[in-house]
Amino acid sequence: MTTASTTEDSGISIVESGTPSLRSVSIIGIVTVIAGLILAIAGATTWFVVQGQLAAENITVAEDAEYFAGDPVDGPLTALSQADIINGHALEASGGQTYAELDREDPVRDVMMNASFLRASLFTSVVAFGVAAMAMGLGVLFMLLGISLTRIAKARD
């Protein structure tokens, strides 16, 4: 026969065998589902906010881009494509030299600096999309884990 007791430090019920009680497992499962739901919602919200802000800039992928030519920049792949073509155009304008390689007095240096800023902004949006996707994925994973924990607790009850 197993008996349950409560530890003074944590308040978690422990059966004699030293494992958490089924009620504790169920509570942990519910908390995990809620945390997953919050992560998934936060990730989706971030994705759509970044997408909306990027679309509001009315940027179109250059016609000579390798991918997505003529498409609006409103997602991670179109942002990467536009950043790539900006780099190509800037290097073409500078004769293949980067910002750091150009003379300080060279007027093309400003073109390279602006291209660098534009690319950095587009790369920042790509990172934001990545973080949002990761949050959504982890949210789904947490929800599945929490559902599994609650089902295990219910099945053993």
Secondary structure as the mmCIF struct_conf table of DSSP 4:
data_model
#
loop_
_struct_conf.conf_type_id
_struct_conf.id
_struct_conf.beg_label_comp_id
_struct_conf.beg_label_asym_id
_struct_conf.beg_label_seq_id
_struct_conf.end_label_comp_id
_struct_conf.end_label_asym_id
_struct_conf.end_label_seq_id
STRN STRN1 ALA A 4 THR A 6
TURN_TY1_P TURN_TY1_P1 GLU A 8 SER A 10
STRN STRN2 SER A 13 VAL A 15
TURN_TY1_P TURN_TY1_P2 GLU A 16 SER A 17
BEND BEND1 GLY A 18 GLY A 18
HELX_LH_PP_P HELX_LH_PP_P1 THR A 19 THR A 19
STRN STRN3 PRO A 20 PRO A 20
HELX_LH_PP_P HELX_LH_PP_P2 SER A 21 SER A 21
HELX_RH_AL_P HELX_RH_AL_P1 LEU A 22 ALA A 56
TURN_TY1_P TURN_TY1_P3 GLU A 57 ASN A 58
STRN STRN4 THR A 60 THR A 60
TURN_TY1_P TURN_TY1_P4 GLU A 63 ASP A 64
BEND BEND2 GLU A 66 PHE A 68
TURN_TY1_P TURN_TY1_P5 ALA A 69 GLY A 70
STRN STRN5 PRO A 72 PRO A 72
BEND BEND3 GLY A 75 GLY A 75
HELX_RH_AL_P HELX_RH_AL_P2 PRO A 76 ALA A 93
TURN_TY1_P TURN_TY1_P6 SER A 94 GLY A 96
HELX_RH_3T_P HELX_RH_3T_P1 TYR A 99 GLU A 101
BEND BEND4 LEU A 102 LEU A 102
TURN_TY1_P TURN_TY1_P7 ARG A 104 GLU A 105
TURN_TY1_P TURN_TY1_P8 PRO A 107 PRO A 107
HELX_RH_AL_P HELX_RH_AL_P3 VAL A 108 ARG A 156
#
